[in-house]
């Protein structure tokens, strides 16, 4: 008797493999998206800190006043994050008075829903209404 064996996968084996891949993807994709969101938020926090440093340099060169400082084209700092250009994740706005400033990063595009960041001349930092900035080791309430 000559028995011929087919080589290949059965439909059941293929369905099990697809199920396992789908199960792994259901955990991996949300984790990846969360990492991307946190990375973009961190980039905004770094840009705001750099903008604050630019404001301090502006103040020391202009009779110790923030008045007249601006972001955007011709200003002292970029008005979006990423600072180098491209698709904006946050828009930076600046409110200045002679002795104070407030920088606000408003989430746009893929970051909408992540919350807005603020930084002022007194060093107060808020994220989405909470008095903190989340880092890799801390979270805000």
VENZIGI-V542529 format. One record per residue. N is the residue number from 1. RES is the residue in one letter. SS is DSSP state (A for helix, B for strand, O for the rest). Layout:
# VENZIGI-V542529
n: (N:N)
res: (RES:RES)
ss: (SS:SS)
This chain:
# VENZIGI-V542529
n: (1:2:3:4:5:6:7:8:9:10:11:12:13:14:15:16:17:18:19:20:21:22:23:24:25:26:27:28:29:30:31:32:33:34:35:36:37:38:39:40:41:42:43:44:45:46:47:48:49:50:51:52:53:54:55:56:57:58:59:60:61:62:63:64:65:66:67:68:69:70:71:72:73:74:75:76:77:78:79:80:81:82:83:84:85:86:87:88:89:90:91:92:93:94:95:96:97:98:99:100:101:102:103:104:105:106:107:108:109:110:111:112:113:114:115:116:117:118:119:120:121:122:123:124:125:126:127:128:129:130:131:132:133:134:135:136:137:138:139:140:141)
res: (X:X:X:X:X:X:X:X:X:X:X:X:X:X:X:X:X:X:X:X:X:X:X:X:X:X:X:X:X:X:X:X:X:X:X:X:X:X:X:X:X:X:X:X:X:X:X:X:X:X:X:X:X:X:X:X:X:X:X:X:X:X:X:X:X:X:X:X:X:X:X:X:X:X:X:X:X:X:X:X:X:X:X:X:X:X:X:X:X:X:X:X:X:X:X:X:X:X:X:X:X:X:X:X:X:X:X:X:X:X:X:X:X:X:X:X:X:X:X:X:X:X:X:X:X:X:X:X:X:X:X:X:X:X:X:X:X:X:X:X:X)
ss: (O:O:O:O:O:O:O:O:O:O:A:A:A:A:A:A:A:A:A:A:A:A:A:A:A:A:A:A:A:A:A:A:A:A:A:A:A:A:A:A:A:A:A:A:A:A:A:A:A:A:A:A:A:A:A:A:A:A:A:A:A:O:O:O:O:O:O:O:O:O:B:O:O:O:O:O:B:O:O:B:B:O:O:O:O:O:O:O:O:B:B:B:B:B:B:B:O:O:O:O:B:B:B:B:B:B:B:O:A:A:A:O:O:O:O:O:B:B:B:B:O:O:O:O:B:B:B:O:O:B:O:O:O:O:O:O:O:O:O:O:O)
